[in-house]
Amino acid sequence: MDIRIDGAAVSDLRRVENSALRMLAALQQEPPAEPEPEEVPFGFSLSADTERAAPPPLREHDVEQDDEPYERGS
């Protein structure tokens, strides 16, 4: 860390000293611990335990159209 000031005013030196002390104190603090599972903020999740609905029954009209051969270009 390199702190430079112009002049030697007492107020500037005090501010620099206080800033340096705060930075050193912050470096010495332990990082916050991981939150406990019950302290984790509410969120949402996706689940794959849902059931799919049965497909709708085919209508007679749909079956007739599906039986026709597909013609390219038409």
N, C-alpha and C positions, 0 to 999 in steps of 0.2 A: 504494500500500500504506500503510495507516495502522495503526501498532502503538501501543497505549496500555497503560500499566502504572500501577498504584497505587503511590505511593511512589517512592523512589529507591534501593532496595537494590541493592548492587553485583551480587549474584547474579542479580537480575531483569534488570538492564541487560546483563549478560554473555549471558544466555539470549536476550534480544531481539537483541543484536548478532549472535550466532551464527546465529540463525534468519534474520535479514535477509541475512547473507553467504551462507548456503546457498541462499536463494531467488535472489539475484543470480547466483550461480554456475550454478544450474540454468537460468536464462534465457539465459546466454551459451553454453551447450553447444549443439553442432549436433544437430539431430534425427537419430535413427538412420537409416542408409541402408536402402534397400529390400533385402530379402534376395535373394541370388542364387537362380536357379531351383533349383539343387541343394540349397539350404539351406531351402527351403520345407518346413514340416512335412507329414508324410504326411496325406493326406485321401482322399477318394474322388470319383469323377466318374461321370457317366452317359454312355453312348455309344450312338449310334444305328446302329452298324455290325453289329448282330445281325440274324440272319435269322429270319423268322417261320416257324413250322412249318406244314406243309400242313394244311388243315382235314380232319377225319376224314371218311371216306366216309359217304355217307348210307345209312341202312338202308331197306329196303323199307317198313317201318312208318312212318318219318318222311316219306317221299315221299307216301304216301297221305294223311296228315294235312295236309300243306302244300297239297295239291291241292283240298281242300274249301274252299268259299267261307266267308269270315268273316261270321257273322251277328251283327248288333249286338244287344246285350241278352241274349245267351245265355251 
